[in-house]
Amino acid sequence: MTEPIKFDVFFDYQCPFVYRVAKLIDAVRQSGRDVEVRWRYFSLTQVNSKDDGWEVWAAPVSERVKGRLAFQAAEAARRQGRFESLHMPLLLARHRDGRDLDEPSVVDEVAKAAGLDMSRFQSELAAPDVLDGLARDHSEAVRVHGVFGTPTLVFEDGASAYVRLAKPIDGEAPVEVFDRLLEVAAGEPRILEIKRPVRPA
């Protein structure tokens, strides 16, 4: 029996590249491969903030903060053991359907369709410590792993890679692409960066 492939993925629901990597991982799992992913929060709004000292997780509840509600929803789902049930539906709502995850009605609709206990979901969504996980994950990502964007994969041996897929991977290709990604991202730390220029139109 082969050992499962384990790694963390730092993510933000706003990011289309997170959606593509999530779809890739889902396709690889459906092929029968044993892949264990720990999805960890990383706020692009925090990274892009020009306000020194301001923090997404500490901003007043009354302040509309891009991307924050989706993190709250993910954590509320996690607290009822249903993170995986809500994670892909939130990504699909944002990147396939073009829905606004900063709208409470949209998040509620997605959570209800995912079969969450809505009374408990609403309670956890409003809990004063619901963003503690975001604060912890984001701070660790920057301090320990040097994460600067999403999605960033961090492997058990400490190797890490920021990954941007050019497009969603369909058909027979996901396993091949995934294996190549692992070969470079986890297995070849001497390659620091590969970036493909885009030819002008």
C-alpha positions as CSV (number, residue, x, y, z in Angstrom):
1,M,0.0,0.0,0.0
2,T,1.5,3.3,-1.1
3,E,1.8,6.2,1.4
4,P,-0.6,9.1,0.9
5,I,0.8,12.3,-0.6
6,K,0.5,14.9,2.1
7,F,1.0,18.7,1.8
8,D,-0.5,22.0,2.9
9,V,-2.0,24.5,0.5
10,F,-2.2,28.2,1.6
11,F,-5.2,29.7,-0.2
12,D,-7.6,32.5,-0.7
13,Y,-11.0,32.1,-2.2
14,Q,-10.5,35.2,-4.3
15,C,-7.7,33.6,-6.3
16,P,-8.5,31.8,-9.6
17,F,-5.2,29.9,-9.4
18,V,-6.4,28.3,-6.1
19,Y,-9.5,27.2,-8.0
20,R,-7.4,25.6,-10.7
21,V,-5.2,23.7,-8.2
22,A,-8.2,22.6,-6.2
23,K,-9.8,21.2,-9.4
24,L,-6.5,19.4,-10.2
25,I,-6.3,17.9,-6.8
26,D,-9.9,16.8,-6.9
27,A,-9.3,15.1,-10.3
28,V,-6.2,13.3,-9.0
29,R,-8.2,12.0,-6.0
30,Q,-10.9,10.8,-8.3
31,S,-8.3,8.8,-10.3
32,G,-7.7,6.8,-7.1
33,R,-4.6,8.5,-5.8
34,D,-4.4,9.0,-2.0
35,V,-3.8,12.8,-1.6
36,E,-4.2,14.4,1.8
37,V,-4.4,18.2,1.7
38,R,-4.5,20.6,4.6
39,W,-6.1,23.8,3.3
40,R,-4.7,26.7,5.2
41,Y,-5.9,30.3,5.1
42,F,-3.8,33.1,3.5
43,S,-5.3,36.6,2.9
44,L,-4.4,38.3,-0.4
45,T,-6.2,41.4,0.9
46,Q,-3.8,41.5,3.8
47,V,-0.8,41.0,1.5
48,N,-2.0,43.9,-0.8
49,S,-2.8,46.3,2.1
50,K,-0.9,49.5,2.1
51,D,-2.1,50.4,5.6
52,D,0.8,49.5,7.9
53,G,-0.5,47.8,11.1
54,W,-4.0,47.1,9.7
55,E,-5.0,43.4,9.8
56,V,-7.8,41.6,8.0
57,W,-8.6,39.5,11.0
58,A,-8.6,42.4,13.4
59,A,-10.6,45.0,11.3
60,P,-14.0,46.0,12.8
61,V,-16.9,43.7,11.9
62,S,-18.6,46.8,10.4
63,E,-15.8,47.2,7.9
64,R,-16.4,45.4,4.6
65,V,-13.1,43.6,4.0
66,K,-12.6,41.8,0.6
67,G,-12.4,38.0,1.0
68,R,-13.0,37.9,4.8
69,L,-16.5,36.5,4.8
70,A,-15.4,33.5,2.8
71,F,-12.7,32.7,5.4
72,Q,-15.3,33.0,8.1
73,A,-17.6,30.7,6.3
74,A,-14.8,28.1,5.7
75,E,-13.9,28.2,9.4
76,A,-17.6,28.0,10.5
77,A,-17.9,24.9,8.3
78,R,-14.7,23.4,9.7
79,R,-16.0,23.8,13.2
80,Q,-18.9,21.4,12.3
81,G,-16.6,19.0,10.6
82,R,-17.8,20.1,7.1
83,F,-15.0,22.1,5.6
84,E,-14.6,19.8,2.6
85,S,-18.4,20.1,2.0
86,L,-18.2,23.8,1.6
87,H,-14.7,24.4,0.2
88,M,-15.2,23.5,-3.4
89,P,-18.7,24.9,-3.6
90,L,-17.3,28.3,-2.5
91,L,-14.6,28.1,-5.2
92,L,-17.1,27.1,-7.8
93,A,-19.5,29.9,-6.8
94,R,-16.7,32.4,-7.1
95,H,-14.8,31.2,-10.2
96,R,-17.2,29.2,-12.3
97,D,-20.4,31.1,-11.5
98,G,-19.0,34.6,-10.9
99,R,-20.8,35.0,-7.5
100,D,-19.6,37.6,-5.0
101,L,-18.5,35.8,-1.8
102,D,-18.5,39.1,0.1
103,E,-22.3,39.0,-0.1
104,P,-23.8,37.2,3.0
105,S,-26.8,36.0,1.0
106,V,-24.5,34.3,-1.5
107,V,-22.5,32.6,1.2
108,D,-25.7,31.5,3.0
109,E,-27.0,30.0,-0.3
110,V,-23.9,28.0,-0.9
111,A,-23.7,26.8,2.7
112,K,-27.3,25.7,2.6
113,A,-26.9,23.9,-0.7
114,A,-23.8,22.1,0.8
115,G,-26.0,20.7,3.6
116,L,-24.6,22.5,6.5
117,D,-26.4,23.0,9.8
118,M,-27.4,26.6,9.1
119,S,-28.3,27.5,12.7
120,R,-24.9,26.4,13.8
121,F,-23.2,27.9,10.7
122,Q,-24.7,31.3,11.5
123,S,-23.6,31.1,15.1
124,E,-20.0,30.1,14.2
125,L,-19.9,32.7,11.5
126,A,-20.5,35.4,14.1
127,A,-18.2,33.9,16.8
128,P,-15.6,36.4,18.0
129,D,-12.7,34.0,17.4
130,V,-13.8,32.8,14.0
131,L,-10.9,34.5,12.3
132,D,-8.2,33.3,14.8
133,G,-7.4,30.5,12.3
134,L,-6.8,33.0,9.5
135,A,-4.5,35.1,11.8
136,R,-2.6,32.0,12.8
137,D,-2.2,30.5,9.3
138,H,-1.4,33.7,7.6
139,S,1.2,34.7,10.1
140,E,2.9,31.3,10.0
141,A,2.8,31.3,6.2
142,V,4.8,34.5,6.1
143,R,7.0,34.0,9.1
144,V,7.9,30.3,8.6
145,H,7.5,29.6,4.9
146,G,7.9,33.0,3.3
147,V,4.6,32.7,1.5
148,F,3.7,35.7,-0.6
149,G,0.8,34.5,-2.8
150,T,-1.7,31.8,-3.4
151,P,-1.8,28.9,-3.9
152,T,1.4,28.0,-2.2
153,L,2.0,24.3,-1.5
154,V,4.2,23.3,1.5
155,F,5.4,19.7,1.7
156,E,6.3,17.6,4.8
157,D,10.0,18.1,4.3
158,G,9.6,21.9,4.3
159,A,9.9,22.3,0.5
160,S,7.3,24.8,-0.8
161,A,6.1,26.2,-4.2
162,Y,3.9,29.0,-5.4
163,V,1.9,27.4,-8.3
164,R,-0.1,29.0,-11.1
165,L,-1.7,26.7,-13.6
166,A,-2.3,28.4,-17.0
167,K,-5.8,26.8,-17.2
168,P,-7.9,24.2,-15.6
169,I,-6.6,20.7,-16.4
170,D,-9.2,18.3,-17.8
171,G,-9.4,14.8,-19.3
172,E,-6.5,12.4,-18.8
173,A,-3.9,15.1,-18.0
174,P,-4.5,15.8,-14.3
175,V,-2.4,12.9,-12.9
176,E,0.4,13.6,-15.3
177,V,0.5,17.3,-14.5
178,F,0.2,16.6,-10.8
179,D,3.2,14.2,-10.9
180,R,5.3,16.7,-12.8
181,L,4.3,19.4,-10.4
182,L,5.4,17.2,-7.4
183,E,8.6,16.3,-9.1
184,V,9.7,19.9,-9.4
185,A,7.9,21.5,-6.5
186,A,8.7,18.9,-3.9
187,G,11.6,17.0,-5.4
188,E,13.9,19.7,-6.9
189,P,14.6,22.5,-4.4
190,R,17.4,23.9,-6.6
191,I,14.8,25.2,-9.1
192,L,13.7,28.4,-7.4
193,E,11.4,29.8,-10.1
194,I,10.0,29.1,-13.5
195,K,7.9,31.8,-15.2
196,R,6.7,31.6,-18.8
197,P,6.6,34.8,-20.7
198,V,3.3,35.4,-22.6
199,R,3.8,36.4,-26.2
200,P,2.3,39.8,-27.1
201,A,-0.9,39.5,-29.1
